[in-house]
Amino acid sequence: MAAPRRAAVLGSPIAHSLSPVLHRTAYAELGLEGWTYDRFDVDEQALPDFFETLGDDWAGLSLTMPLKRAVIPLLDGISETAASVDAVNTVVLTEDGRRTGDNTDIPGMVAALREHGIDKVDTAAILGAGATASSALAALSRICAGEIVVYVRSTARAAEMRQWAERLDVAVRIADWGDAEQALHAPLVVTTTPAGVTDGLARAVPERPAALFDVLYDPWPTVLAARWSAYGGAVVGGLDLLVHQAVLQVEQMTGRSPAPLDAMRKAGERALAAR
């Protein structure tokens, strides 16, 4: 029997995370006996000390806020994808002690969209300009042929998004949040804001909406996603993203492919329904 291996998700707060459900389901489906996946409430200050406790039985870490940038100085290297947005959500730990960071949020977003038949759009809109918006911008750079309009609520965030656009070499136009209703007419709308922020936009959903990608998964559906779906528009949800990025994490940490996407999604759905 292979030696037991450990993995976990770190962040603060972390109690809400579905990652243990998804990864443990994958381990069971792949027959990985002895593999465990836990959650630890770790903030930026405690992260270096946590890394000091990692032994050679550790296979990997999933990282959520506020650790995606704080972890980078603790790593031996990061992928080009992670470097493109200065954000790491996946750390692979090898038995020789090497620690490598990656970002599976970006390809996870692309995979979630493609699963719903969205593999290319002429233009797109992003609602919000926080940390998730930079990953969304990187994902859209792979499927959007033209301009991406980003609706922001602060001038500071506007400047940040311009910097990301230049770095990713994408055409971006910054628009004021007060005009956010215009975003709903785009071929693809990606919402990256906290729960409740886009609720007021639901009344402005057009009669024939195109596609909405709402990165939230709890509560679900959001008010905007529910109205969008009721009007017949395509909706990609946060659970879609969570599962697709977790699939990539499982494959990197375990070296086993393909990870059981359908089983992981069903496990996530059951866990959300039980909340």
C-alpha atoms as one frame of an Amber mdcrd trajectory, in Angstrom:
protein
   0.000   0.000   0.000   1.221   3.482  -0.859   2.202   5.777   1.992  -0.581
   8.078   3.284  -0.633  11.533   1.701  -2.099  14.767   3.014  -3.658  17.822
   1.387  -5.754  20.722   2.669  -7.353  24.047   1.900  -6.076  27.140   3.724
  -7.711  30.521   4.147  -9.512  32.763   6.592 -12.418  32.343   7.041 -12.467
  28.745   5.799 -15.362  26.906   7.497 -17.621  27.483   4.470 -15.245  25.867
   1.974 -16.563  23.032  -0.182 -13.057  21.955  -1.171 -12.864  19.080   1.364
 -16.090  17.615  -0.025 -14.832  17.796  -3.612 -11.317  16.489  -3.003 -12.366
  13.671  -0.674 -14.917  12.553  -3.262 -12.184  12.494  -5.878  -9.897  10.430
  -3.653 -12.662   7.878  -3.051 -13.494   7.627  -6.756  -9.816   7.259  -7.681
  -9.235   4.608  -5.045  -6.620   6.659  -3.212  -6.667   4.947   0.169  -4.858
   6.796   2.905  -5.240  10.204   1.259  -6.741  12.896   3.487  -7.903  16.449
   2.777  -8.634  18.929   5.572  -9.267  22.626   6.083  -7.229  25.026   8.211
  -8.052  28.608   9.169  -4.784  30.358   8.316  -4.294  34.071   7.720  -1.377
  35.881   6.093   0.524  36.274   9.356   0.270  32.576  10.243   1.070  31.226
   6.767   4.899  31.070   7.062   4.679  29.140  10.343   2.170  26.727   8.814
   4.566  26.019   5.965   7.249  25.150   8.502   5.062  22.293   9.778   4.711
  20.597   6.375   6.382  17.214   6.201   7.120  14.944   3.254   3.673  13.334
   3.629   2.066  16.476   2.222   1.027  16.410  -1.448  -0.603  19.789  -1.922
  -2.513  22.819  -0.719  -5.502  24.742  -2.008  -5.442  28.437  -1.156  -8.271
  30.908  -0.876  -8.420  34.490   0.349  -6.387  36.155   1.730  -3.456  33.884
   0.858  -3.268  33.782  -2.931  -0.549  36.430  -3.130   0.915  36.072   0.345
   2.041  32.529  -0.445   4.228  33.431  -3.436   7.417  34.358  -1.471   7.229
  30.963   0.276   7.411  28.970  -2.966  10.255  27.661  -5.101   8.478  28.731
  -8.281   5.120  29.498  -9.854   3.564  28.775 -13.233   3.167  31.321 -16.001
  -0.583  31.271 -15.405  -0.160  32.180 -11.738   2.454  34.798 -12.581   0.106
  36.473 -15.061  -2.153  37.621 -12.196   0.223  37.305  -9.207  -2.160  34.817
  -7.602  -1.642  31.200  -6.543  -4.538  28.963  -5.503  -2.690  25.647  -5.807
   0.580  24.462  -4.292   2.040  21.098  -5.253   4.440  19.639  -2.704   6.892
  16.972  -3.836   8.650  14.447  -1.628  11.982  16.130  -2.295  10.637  19.272
  -0.631   9.953  21.433  -3.681   6.922  23.749  -3.514   5.417  24.917  -6.803
   2.473  27.282  -7.206  -0.189  27.384  -9.912  -3.511  29.074 -10.576  -6.319
  26.704 -11.560  -9.001  29.397 -11.279  -8.135  30.744 -14.729  -8.281  27.481
 -16.723 -11.163  26.434 -14.459 -13.178  29.438 -15.617 -12.410  28.664 -19.256
 -13.398  25.002 -18.778 -16.640  25.926 -17.010 -17.610  28.254 -19.848 -16.734
  25.705 -22.513 -18.797  23.054 -20.758 -21.778  25.347 -21.352 -20.892  25.832
 -25.013 -19.186  29.202 -24.559 -15.757  28.948 -26.130 -15.522  32.263 -27.970
 -17.186  35.669 -27.704 -16.647  38.934 -29.551 -16.950  41.129 -26.450 -17.586
  40.658 -22.735 -18.304  42.555 -19.522 -16.979  42.085 -16.000 -18.877  43.351
 -12.975 -16.435  44.145 -10.193 -12.696  44.695 -10.011 -11.409  42.727  -7.045
  -9.034  39.770  -6.893 -11.424  37.439  -8.713 -11.855  39.985 -11.500  -8.178
  39.746 -12.433  -8.531  35.977 -12.887 -11.720  36.549 -14.879  -9.864  39.007
 -17.097  -7.105  36.442 -17.669  -9.690  33.776 -18.508 -11.512  36.075 -20.917
  -8.228  36.895 -22.627  -8.300  33.291 -23.872 -11.804  33.358 -25.356 -12.745
  36.991 -26.048 -11.732  38.398 -29.423 -12.555  42.027 -28.708 -13.072  44.592
 -25.979 -13.792  43.704 -22.353 -15.697  46.339 -20.386 -15.067  46.335 -16.639
 -17.591  48.050 -14.361 -15.916  49.305 -11.184 -16.969  50.970  -7.962 -13.732
  52.826  -7.138 -11.050  54.727  -9.009  -8.326  52.728  -7.245  -9.742  49.483
  -8.591 -10.052  51.052 -12.027  -6.317  51.752 -12.042  -5.604  48.168 -10.978
  -7.706  46.723 -13.781  -5.932  48.904 -16.336  -2.630  47.516 -15.080  -3.870
  43.934 -15.387  -5.181  44.630 -18.880  -1.795  45.959 -19.973  -0.028  43.015
 -18.414  -2.378  40.494 -20.034  -2.380  42.395 -23.330  -6.156  42.638 -23.578
  -8.357  45.509 -24.720 -10.187  46.832 -21.674 -12.509  49.786 -21.183 -13.298
  50.918 -17.651 -16.880  51.969 -16.948 -18.573  53.393 -13.876 -20.670  51.100
 -11.697 -23.572  53.483 -12.140 -23.806  52.274 -15.742 -23.647  48.584 -14.826
 -27.076  47.844 -16.314 -25.488  48.286 -19.745 -23.261  45.293 -19.035 -26.256
  42.974 -19.151 -26.492  43.358 -22.921 -23.013  41.906 -23.525 -22.611  38.461
 -25.143 -21.005  37.314 -21.880 -21.309  38.916 -18.453 -19.015  37.801 -15.619
 -19.991  38.900 -12.114 -17.194  38.828  -9.527 -18.803  40.842  -6.724 -19.777
  39.716  -3.197 -23.247  38.363  -2.452 -26.034  40.911  -2.858 -24.106  43.511
  -4.846 -25.736  42.664  -8.184 -29.249  42.005  -6.831 -30.447  45.435  -7.908
 -29.441  44.760 -11.505 -31.892  41.874 -11.868 -34.704  44.214 -12.840 -32.668
  45.309 -15.882 -32.058  41.846 -17.382 -32.972  42.082 -21.086 -35.777  39.992
 -22.553 -33.313  37.829 -24.443 -30.116  37.708 -22.368 -27.019  35.949 -23.689
 -24.696  34.317 -21.129 -24.010  35.050 -17.452 -21.125  33.665 -15.406 -21.765
  34.357 -11.718 -18.789  33.190  -9.635 -20.845  32.842  -6.429 -22.105  29.424
  -5.349 -23.587  30.150  -1.925 -26.237  31.475  -1.812 -27.374  30.043  -5.135
 -28.991  31.046  -7.328 -28.260  34.705  -6.886 -31.115  37.100  -7.614 -29.448
  38.071 -10.883 -28.800  34.460 -11.936 -32.392  33.454 -11.161 -33.840  36.275
 -13.271 -31.335  35.576 -16.053 -32.307  31.911 -16.153 -36.023  32.740 -16.047
 -35.558  34.851 -19.173 -33.896  31.949 -20.976 -30.283  33.056 -20.785 -27.364
  30.671 -20.296 -26.055  30.656 -16.709 -22.704  29.360 -15.488 -22.445  29.285
 -11.704 -19.782  29.399  -9.058 -20.068  25.674  -8.383 -19.128  25.051 -12.021
 -15.959  27.074 -11.468 -15.221  25.480  -8.106 -15.492  21.958  -9.491 -13.436
  22.608 -12.614 -10.603  24.282 -10.724 -10.698  21.489  -8.113 -10.438  18.847
 -10.849  -7.191  20.438 -11.984  -5.928  20.613  -8.397  -6.663  16.927  -7.796
  -4.861  15.952 -10.978  -1.782  18.005 -10.078  -1.608  16.865  -6.450  -2.265
  13.170  -7.062  -0.769  12.684 -10.509  -3.972  10.862 -11.483  -6.073  11.881
 -14.476  -8.853  12.383 -15.271 -10.338  13.447 -11.949 -14.020  12.469 -11.522
 -15.738  15.713 -12.526 -19.336  14.454 -12.365 -18.949  12.779  -8.977 -17.289
  15.878  -7.538 -20.058  18.122  -8.865 -22.800  15.909  -7.420 -21.056  15.849
  -4.056 -20.858  19.638  -4.097 -24.531  19.938  -4.981 -25.505  17.643  -2.114
 -23.368  19.584   0.343 -24.897  22.903  -0.720 -28.434  21.497  -0.529 -27.773
  20.379   3.041 -26.778  23.864   4.215
